[in-house]
Amino acid sequence: MLSIVDMTPEEVATDIRDGITRLNRRLRQVRPLGELTQTQLSALTSLEIHGSLTPTELAEVERVQPPTMTKIVAKLVDKGLVRREPHPTDGRQSILSATDAGHAAFIEQRRAKDAWLARHVAELSTADREILHAAVDLLRRIAREDD
């Protein structure tokens, strides 16, 4: 492994991306069996984060085509996790929002991921946990959306 002083910013960026990608992939695998698919959970999460959205807005946030989002939303509505209400000013649109059951499913998914991550963080030394905690601020600064 190269020392950080011998690495270019591009090499450091590649290592960061690889580590985040691997962690994210592993966290996506942490979910109760038989529950939501990753795409359904992602759509539900977007509704939790952004609040009520039209299907078109949700498709844009999720970066999928509207017909794909229509199928995802239909499954979430069938499961009772999302409610579809008439748009107040546009009769051609509807407004989507998470139901109480949808919110509970979102919280349960988040709790399962946090519990998995906490178990693995607990296995680290105090020094490693301090480094990891300090890295959180740096990652947030990199992730700011002002560029």
Secondary structure, 3 states (H helix, E strand, C coil): CCCHHHCCHHHHHHHHHHHHHHHHHHHHHCCCCCCCCHHHHHHHHHHHHHCCECHHHHHHHHCCCHHHHHHHHHHHHHCCCEEEEECCCCCCCEEEEECHHHHHHHHHHHHHHHHHHHHHHHCCCHHHHHHHHHHHHHHHHHHCCCC
